[in-house]
Amino acid sequence: MNILILVIAIVGGAAGLVSTLYLTISLPAIIIWKIYRRIHLGIPVTK
């Protein structure tokens, strides 16, 4: 029973870590991409 709880804790922790890393990397990347498109292509930031 103790091993099952340990496995669940590891899987849950890994899922939290992956989602946090995704948000931390993707949000600045999207903002930079929109600013790049605004400067070079003249596309509005809201599109």
C-alpha positions in Angstrom: 0.0 0.0 0.0 2.8 2.4 0.8 4.4 1.9 -2.6 1.1 2.7 -4.4 0.9 6.0 -2.5 4.5 6.8 -3.4 3.9 6.1 -7.1 0.7 8.4 -7.1 2.7 11.2 -5.4 5.5 10.9 -7.9 3.1 10.9 -10.9 1.2 13.9 -9.5 4.3 15.8 -8.7 5.6 15.2 -12.3 2.4 16.4 -13.8 2.5 19.6 -11.8 6.1 20.2 -12.7 5.5 19.6 -16.4 2.4 22.0 -16.5 4.4 24.7 -14.6 7.3 24.4 -17.0 5.0 24.6 -19.9 3.3 27.8 -18.7 6.6 29.4 -17.7 8.1 28.9 -21.1 5.0 29.3 -23.4 3.6 32.6 -22.0 6.8 34.7 -22.6 7.3 33.0 -26.0 3.8 34.0 -27.1 4.3 37.6 -26.0 7.7 37.8 -27.8 6.2 36.2 -30.9 3.3 38.7 -31.0 5.7 41.7 -30.5 7.9 40.3 -33.4 4.8 40.1 -35.7 3.7 43.6 -34.7 7.1 45.1 -35.5 8.0 43.2 -38.7 4.7 42.4 -40.3 2.4 45.1 -38.9 -0.1 42.6 -37.6 -2.1 43.8 -34.6 -1.1 42.3 -31.2 -4.7 41.2 -30.6 -4.9 38.9 -33.6 
